[in-house]
Amino acid sequence: MSGVELLLIICIFSFVVLAPLIYGTVVRNRWGVNTERVVCPGCHTPLPFWRKPTSLRQALWGGHSCPNCHRELDKWGREVSA
């Protein structure tokens, strides 16, 4: 495999991985990355940046459980329906 082929494979792989990540961050879906602190919409409690997942959904896609009002939130701070 030549250097040009290897570079092409790396570029394609990077695009396949980074495109959903960048798009998800812009439109705020489950594939995106949230780097800002989340505040509970119900009781306005700031949630810790480092979280401990309480469900499989939170472990896979991110999210929080409010310690005060026990709402389940996604990684963007929106309430998740049960």
N, C-alpha and C positions, 0 to 999 in steps of 0.2 A: 504494500500500500504506500503510495507516494505521500508527500507532505501536503499536496493540494487536496487529495482525497480525504485525508485525515482532518484538515482544516474545514472542509465542506461538511463532514459528518459532525464535527463539533459545533459548527454554526447552526445546522439544522436542529440538532439536539437542544441547543440553547434556546432557539426560537420556540420549539415545542414546549419546553418547560417554562420559559419566562412569559410567553404570551398570555396564558390563562392567569398567571400570577399578577401581572400588571393590569390586565383587564378587570380581574376580580377586585383589586384594590381601588380602581377608579369607580366601579359601579357598586362597590360594597357588597359583594356576594361571598359565599363560603370559601371561595378559592383565594380571596384577597388577604392582605396582611394589615392588621391595625396596629399602629405604633403609638396611638394616643391612649390616654387613660379613659376608662369607661365610668360613667356615672349612672346610677340606677334612675330610671325615669319616674319611678313611683315615689321613692323617699329621698331622692337626690343625694344618696350616699356615694362618695367616691370609692370605687372598688380597687383593690390592690392590683398593681401591674402584674405581679407574679401570682398566678391563680392555681387553685387545686381543683381539678375537674371532679364533678360529682355525678357525671353520667358519661356513657359512651359517646354520645353526641358531642359533649363538651371536650372530651379527650381527643376526638378526631378533628373537629371543626372549630374548636375554640368556643369560648363563652364563659359566663359567670353565673353564680347563684348569689343573690344579695343576702348578706348575713342578717339584715334588719327585717325586710319584708318578704324574704324567701322567694322573690321572683326569679325566674330563669331567663337569662339574657343571652343573646348571641354575642359574638366578638365585637360587634359594632355598638352594643348597648341597647339594642331593640329587644323588646319582650318576645319570648318564644311561646307560641301557643302550645297547650298541653296535648 
